[in-house]
Amino acid sequence: MSDIYRIEPLPPQLDPARVSRLARVEAATLGHYLHAGFVDTGIRPLIVGPRVAGAAVTVQIAGPDSTLLYYAMDRMRTGDLLVIDRVGDHRHACWGGFMAAVARIRGLAGVVIDGAVTDPAAIVAAGVPTWARTTSAITTKLLNLGGGFNVPVSIGGVAISPGDAVLADDCGVVAVPASRLDALTERALAEQAEEGDWVERLEKGEMLQDLIDVRAMLQQAGMEGAGV
């Protein structure tokens, strides 16, 4: 085994039906009751609008080198969600128009990069939803300096393991263990349906107090004498 590379097997892909259900969930809905798993908000979508979901396939490459990314891209499968840990480097862009075209050809669901990209217009044109931290004209090179493929990574302060379920949209990126996916998806879809029902009721003239007993909550907090 190489001293500078760690290459592990690809994780199982999520069942397409589970991916489809997760893709109906808004990241912000999970934010109503989850506090962990959300990557730093500095990682933003280059293409506004799409929501993607899938199992994380991870790449860890540092500094000016992206040799391992080329190795990884020949092993990506249709529907994979690529997550790239740049180990704190925001100066060298490891992703640009060429890699975006490869991602399109491979059928990736999306790409999340804790670092810089170049050629943003070409990435948008390729059409694969991509999240990144910034842009840079300084690119990585093929320097053969090492890295990790399908190893645990840190993305925007969140530990992501290969095979974790990742959901990304305009509001952010969140990762959860695949073992928790079904329960979280079911709860989130139910909450979204309830919110739609609440809007319909408000449009018919009901008050927020009719939906949530805020008055009782304020009284419980000692506001009985404040005219609530």
C-alpha angles and dihedrals in degrees: 000000000000117000092219102040130060113190120180132180121277113266121242114274119240118256108266091236091056091047091050092052093046091050088061090061120092113226088227090059089061086048089064091074109006121079100176132058098047115124122226112288090234087080102085137176119261090199112051116216111029123108116201135186135183148117116300119249106189136212124183116196128159136210121335098347129094102163093123092052089065089051091048096049091060088058101045118117132214108276096022117138109219117215118190122197111200093187093236098315112135096160104071119059111221094180132056145133096311095051090044088057090050089050090053092050092048091049098237116181092218147320129238117191125184091206144034134322133194131209095037093176091054090048090053091047091052087060102218107132108247133187121195142156103237146330128261138178091212109089135197120254137212097264100144093228098146139248144165134280119199094358128131110279140186115236118180091335094312124114109229123187125199109273096026114138112252126196120187133178141139092297098052150286124286132181127199133173111268089236090067096043102096096048093046093047093050093050093046095049090049091051092049091051091049092050090054089052091050092053090051091051092049090051087057091056106268121140129235086247087064090058101041124019095233091159091062091047092053091047090050088055091057100267096124092119097045097084096259 
